[in-house]
Amino acid sequence: MTTNTTHDCPRQVTERWEARALAPGAAHSARSRGRAHPDEPCPFRTEFQRDRDRILHCKAFRRLAGKTQVFVPPRGDHERTRLTHSLEVSQVARTIARALRLNEDLTEAIALGHDLGHSPFGHAGEAALDAVYREYDPGAGFRHHEQSLRVVECLERDGRGLNLTWEVRDGILRHSKGAADLPQTMAPVAATLEGQLVALCDRIAYSSHDIDDALRTGRLRADDLPAPVRERLGATHSARLTAMVSDVITASAALDAIRMSPAMTELTNALKDFMYEHLYLTRAMPAQLRARIHAIITTLFHAYMADPARAPGLAPTLPAPARARAVCDHIAGMTDAFAEQDYQRLCAAP
């Protein structure tokens, strides 16, 4: 018997396609755990497609274009920003999701939103903001994955948040690995395979494209890379991505979890350790530049805490912990250029 679909809207057609075509274990938009505040369904977009669009159109996403990925200051027009990094994570993750028949829309939404809360000035800015925030609230601190969730839940749209689905919020919160090795047997893992995939593709994308930027700008030479990386992953950005993507697709075929093969896991961890030692940790940055970033972040934080009127939207009557939270939100949302300009303004004030 043929089902009459004459009156089905495009969203329902897509939902039926997901039920037929997606792999066991993939997330289905029609089975989402929903939103904190129920919305009327869209007639032509699934719930995960709506989340992707809300992220793409939000202000925090646009500001990623002005936030450092790794290198401060940039040495050319072709270095990655937080925005291009997020787009590359999305591309890599969607490629694997399609090969494994996972939900591409959920994968894309998580990937595009995973770094919305990142601070200006890359890793050095994140460390400085964490340290100064703890001066006012030792039990808090700044972690960019938690800030990304805060952006979508309660900062965007003038405090109303984006009201995303539970699956996207879970994936954003649980994407970060820091300097941890893979696999993270003790770390929280995203509830969906799509969220697990984005967490792994974040590592894949930055491991490869940060090498690409470092080689292009002369911060590293090809001979500096560990020999196993050169021999087994290849000499180009494309070769490295192809090797890692192919490995994940093969190793994750059972769809009980998203993983790499043991050999590729060992190689990726070695590459991560190399990158942290030579590029990511603040000690890899010139001391003068590290001191300037620290001065910018801490000076802004102290100034806003002393005089909330210096920053728009900060209420002077807030108690100290709440004010520190608001100041942290304000600085974390800045682009590199805005933070620099506001610092110069403060330094020039009588």
N, C-alpha and C positions, 0 to 999 in steps of 0.2 A: 504494500500500500504506500502511495506517495503522500508525503506530508505537504499540506497546502501552506506555502510560504509567501503568498501574495501580499499579505499585510505586515510581514516582518520588516522591522526597520533595519538599517545597515548594521547597527550595533548587535542586534540579535543574530544576524547572519554571521558576523565575525565570531560571536560566542559559540555558535554551533560548529563553525569551522575549527575553533580551538578544541572543542570536545572530540572531534573526529581526528584531528591531525597532530595534536601535541603528544609528546612522549609521556609514558607513565611517570608520575612524579613532578611533571611541569605544573606551574601555577596557572589556573584558569581565572580569567577576569570575572566571570560570572559567579565564582565561588570565593571571591575576596572576603576577608574578614571585615571589610567595610571601613568607614571613616568615623572619626570622632563625632562629627556632625553630619548626619545623613543629608545627601544631596539628591535631587531628582535625577534619574538616569538621563544621560545624553542620548538622543536618538541615533547618532551616527558614530560615536566613539565609545570604546570600552572604558572601564574604570581606569585601567592602567594607561591607556592612551591619553585620557584626560589629565592624569598625573604628569605624564611627560610634558604635555603642553603647558600646564601650570608652571612647571619648573622652567621651561624654555622662555616663558614670558615674564618671569619675575625679575625684580631689580638685582637681587643677589647674584643671579646667573650672569647678567650683563657685566657686573663689576668684576667677575673673574678675569675678564680681558685685561684688567689693570693690576692683577696680582701676580707676583713672582711665582714661578713653579719651583725653580731651584736657584738659579744664578742671579746674584745681585752685585752690581747692576748688570743688565743685559749688555752683551757685546755686539749685538746685531739685530736685524729685523726678523730673523728666522728662529730665534729661540722660543721655546714653548712658554706659554703662560698657563695659569690655572684653567683658563677656558679651553685652550687647545688640548691641554692634558685631558680634561673631562671628555672632550669630543673623541680623542683617540681611545680612551678607555671604552667609551660607548661603541666605537667601531669594532674594536677587538672582541668585546663581549658579545655584540650582536652576531658577529661571524661564527663564534663558537655556539651561541644559542641556536642559531639556525641549523647548524650541523647536528646538534643534539636534539633538535625539535623541542627546545624550551620556549618559554614565552618571551619573544623579542621585545614586546612593548614594556613589560615589567623590567626586563634587563636594561633597556635604554633609559627608563625613568630613573632607576637607581643609579646608573652610571652618570647621568647628567647632573644628578643632585648630590653626589657623594661628597663633593668638596665645597659646597655652598658656604660653609662656615669657616673656611680657611682664612687665616690672618694675612695681612700684608707681609711682604719680605720673606716669604717661604718659611723654611724650617727655623731660621734664626729669629724671625718675627714671632713664630709660634712659641719658641722657648722663652723669649723675652716677655711676652704677654702672660704666659703661664706663671712666670716668676713674680711679676709685679702684682698680678691678681691675688696670689697667695699671701702677699703682704697684708692685704685687707681682709681676706677670708681664707685662712690656712686650709680649711676643709674643702675648698672648691677647686680652683685651678682651671686651666684652659686646655681642652682637648678638641681638636678640630672636628672629629667625627660627632662628638656630642653637640658641638656648636652648629654643625650642619643640620642635625635634627631640630635643634632649637630654632633655627632660621625658618624651617618649613612648618613648624608647629605653632610658633608664637611671635615671630618677628616680622615676617613678610605681611604685606597688605595691612600696614599700619597696626600691627599687633594681632590681627585675626588669623594669621597663618594661611597656609595653602590648603589645609584640610585634605591631606593626601591619604591614600589607602594604607592600611596597616602593613601590608607587604612591602611597600616602597619605603615607609619609615623604618621598618626593621632592617632592610637592606642598607639604608644610609647609615644607621647607627652602628652596624656591625661590619662595616667594610674595612676598618682600619686595622693594620697589622703592626705598624711602627717598625721597629727593627727586629721583630720576632722572626724566627725561622719558620718555614713551611715544612710539614703541616703544623697547624697550631692546635695541638691536642688539648691544651688547657684553656684556650681562648674561646670566648663566645662566638658561635657560628650562626650566620644568618639562617632563618627558618626555611627559606625557599632555596631551591637549587639556583635560581636566578640571582639571588643575593650572594650566595657563595661564589658564583661565577664572577660577579663584579669585583668582589674582594680579591680574587686571584688575578683578574685582568688588570686591576689597578697596579699590582706588582709587576705584571708582564709589561704593561705600557710604560711605566716610568723607568723600569730597569733598562728598556731598550731605547726610549727616546731621550733619556738623560745622557746616556752614552753618546748618542748621536749629536746632541748639543755640545757636549764636552769636547768631542773630537773636532767638530766644525770650528769651534772657537779657540782651539789650542790649549784648553785646560787639561786635556789628556792627549796622549799619543796612542796610536793603535797598539804599540808594543807594551804600553802600561797595563793593558787588560790581562787578566790571568790567562795563561796559555790554554787551559781547558775551555774557557769561554770562546776564545778565538777559533779553536779547532773544532768545537762541537756545535756552536751556535752560528758561526759564520762571521764574515767581516763587515756586513752591511746591516743597516736598520731593518730592511725587509727580510733578510735571511734570519736574523734573530727572532723577529716576530713569527715568521713562518714556522720555525723550529718549535717554539714554545706553544703556539696555537695548535699545531698538529699533535703535539704530545698531549695536551689537555683533552682534545677531542678523543683520542685513542684511550687515554687512561680513565676517562669519565664515562665510557660507553655504557657501563652497567647502570648508571644514573642513580646510584645510592648516595653519591656525594660527588662534588666537583674536586678534582685532584690532578696532580701531575704524576708521572711515573717516578719511582724512587731515584733513578739516575738524573732526571731533569730537575727534581726537587733539590737534590744535592748541588747541582750546577747553579740553579737559580739562587739558592741560599749563599753560595760562594760569591756570586755576582753581587748580591745585595750587600754582603759584608764589605766587599771591595768598594762599592759606591758610597756606603756610609762612611768608611774611613777616609776616602779621597774627595768626596763631594758634599755629602749631606750634613755631617756633623759640623757644628760651629767652628771647631778647631781647624777644619779645612778651609775656612774663610779667613782672609787677612784680618789681623787683630783690629786695625783701624776701622775697617768696614763693620766688623762685628760690634765694636764699641758704638759706632754711630747708630746702628739699628737698635741696639739696646737703649741708647739715649733717646731716640725718637719715641719708642713705645713707652718707656717709663716716664719720660717728661710729660707726654700727653696724658697718661693715666693719672699721675699725681695732680696735674693741673685741673683735670675734670673733677677729681674727687674734692679738691679744695674749692673749686668754683664751678658748680654744675652749669651755670649760665653760659660758660664757654662753649658748651656743646648743645645743639638744638635737641629739645625733647627730654632733657634730663631735669627731673623735678628736684628742686633744692631741698624739699622736705623729706626725701627718702631717707630711711635709716641707712647706716653705713654699709651693711652687707648688700642691701638691695641696690644702693647706689653703685657699689663696686660691680655688681652684676650688670647694671645698665651701662656703665663705662666700658666694661669688657665687651659687651655687645656692640657698642658704638665703634670701638677701635678695631675689633675683628672684622667689621663690615667695610673698613676703609680699603681703598686701593693703595698701592705703594705711593703714587703721586699725591693723593689727597693727604696721606699721613705726613709725607715730607712737607707739603705746603702748610699744613696746620702747625707742624713743629716750627717751621720758619716764622709763621705768624706769631706764635707764642714767644719765640726768642727775640723777635723784633719789638714786642710790646714793652712800653716803659714800665 
